[in-house]
């Protein structure tokens, strides 16, 4: 008897869900995409514990935010929640430069290390500049692939919007371009170190002899 009831429920629920899905398809929109880069700042600190005397360090903070706007359409059985626009903000907001405390601020060695770390910052920024078109295309492709979500109750609309955002960020194209960005970061930072042979720092040590 229980099996018959469950089967009956499946037969009744699936056609309703399918119809609700079909009813929402006409309300799919062509998403509007904006992509901004955050303003960035640089902070230079000297940790109390000794670091590598010859090398500094840069910690980059990457912002990766996607604010979406949804279009809500009231239909007979509930609501269609459609993705209308995406305001994406991707880029670096802060660079924390660390320099060994044994280098006096504004000294020759301090400035030489700071100059080297500034090259790393420029490498980070160049990655975002170069990947902006691909990132823009990925956000659009991800957004355009998302179909409207049907909900029966107005109280479920916020959850549907959250689900739209999760679908957007889980799209393979968006995941891939972010993986490329991380790989490019490593390559370009290694290139900075390979091209800098520490000549400026060596001159400072010679001058201090």
N, C-alpha and C positions, 0 to 999 in steps of 0.2 A: 504494500500500500504506500509506503514511504517513497519507493522508487517511482511509482506512478505520479506522485505529487511533485517530485523533483523534476521529472521529465516534463510535466505540464508547465512548471515554472520556466524551464529553459525555452520551451516553445513559445511561451508568451513574452518573455523578456527580450530575447534576441531580435525579433522583428521590430519591437518598439525602439530598441537601441539603434538598429540599422536605419530605421526611418528617421530618427532624430539626427543621425550622422548625415544622411542624405539631405535632410532639410536645411542643415547648416552650410553645406558646401557652396550654395549660391552666395553666401555672405563672406567668402574668402576675399581678402583684399590684397592688392599689390603693395607690399610693405615699403614704407619710406625709411631710408637709412641715413643716419648721420654718424660720423666717426670723428671724435675729437681726441686730441692729445693733451694730457694734463700739463699744467705749468709745473716745472720742476725746480727743486732747490738743492743746494749743496751745503753740507755741514762737515766741517773738519774737526776731528777730535783726536786726542792723544791719550789712549788708555793708560791707566796707572801701571799695568803689568807690561814688561818689556815685550816688544814684537821683534820681528826680523829687522835689524838695523838698516839693511839695504833696500828693503821693500815695504811699501805701504799696502793698503787694502781698500777696496771699494765695495760697499754693500748697496745694491740697487733695489729700490722698491718699485715693483711693477704693479700698476693699476690695471685691472681687467674687469670693467663693469659694463653691464648691459641693462639699461632701463627700457622697459617696453611700455607702449601704450596700446590698450586693447579697445576694440569696438564692440559694444554690447547691443545685440539685436533681440528684442522680445518677440518670440514666435508663439505659436499656439500652446505648445506643451512645456515651454520653458524659455531658455535664453541661449543664443549662440554667441560665444566669446571668440572673437577673431583678432589676430595680430594685425595692428594698424601701422605701428612704427617702432623702430629701435633706435635709441640714442646710446651709442657705444662710446666708451672712453677707455682707450688702451694706450699705455705708455708709462714712462717712469716719472714718479712724483717726487722722489727724493734719492739723493746719493749721499751716503755716509762714508766719508774718507777717513781712514785711520792711519796715523803716522806715529812712529815710535817716539815715546816721551823724551828720549835722549837727544832728539833734534830740537834745538831751540827755535821757536816760531820766528819766521822771516830770515832764518839763517840760510846759508848757501845750500846745505844738505836738505833742510826742510823744504825749501822752494824747489829743489831738484826732484824730490820725491813727489811733491804736490803736482808738479808739472807732468810727471809720468802718470799719476792717477787721473789727471784731467784728460789724458789721452784715452784712458779706459772709459771715462764718462762719454767722451765723444763717440767712442765705438758703440756703446750702448744706444746712444741717441740715433746713430746712423742706421742701426738695425730697424728701429721703428719707422724711420723715414723711408727706408727701402721697401719695407713690407706693407706699408699703408695701402697701396692699391690692391694687393692680394688679400689683405685683411678685410678691406671694404667689400670685395667680391664674395668672400667667405661668409660674412655676416648677412649679405643680401641673399645668397643661396640658401643659407640656413633658415632665414626668416621666411623666404618664399615657399619653402617646403612644408611649412607648418599649416595644417588644416584647422579650421575652427573647432572648438570644443563645445559640446552641448551640455548644459546643466539644467536641471529641473527647477532649482531654487536659487533665488537671488543671493542667498547666504553662501552659495558655492562658487560664486563668480571669482572671488579673490584667490581661491585655491586653483581655479582654472587658469588664471593669469600666471600664477606661480608655475604651473605645469607647462604653460607656453614658454616661459623663460628657461625652464629646465630643458625642454626639447631643443630650444635654440642653441644653448651652450653645449649640448651633447651631440650636435651635428658633426659628422666626420670631417667636413671641410674646415670647420672652425677649429676643431681639435688639431687637425694636421697643420694648419698655418701657425698655431701657437707652438707646436713642436718644432717647426722650422725656425721660429724666432729664438727659441731656447738654444737650438743648435748653432745658429748664427752668432749668438752672444758668445758662446765658447770659442768658436773659430776666430772671431775678430779680436777677442781679448788675448788669445794666444798669439795672434799676429802682432799685437802691440808689444808684447814682451819679447818676441823674437826680433823685432826691428830696433828695440831699444837695448843697447849694449851697456848702459849705465855710464856713458862717457861724461855726462854732466855731473853725476855724483862723484866720479873719480876725480874730476877737476877740483871739486870742493875739498876732497881729502888732501890733494896735493897742495892746495892753497893753505890749508891749515897746518901743514908740516913745518 
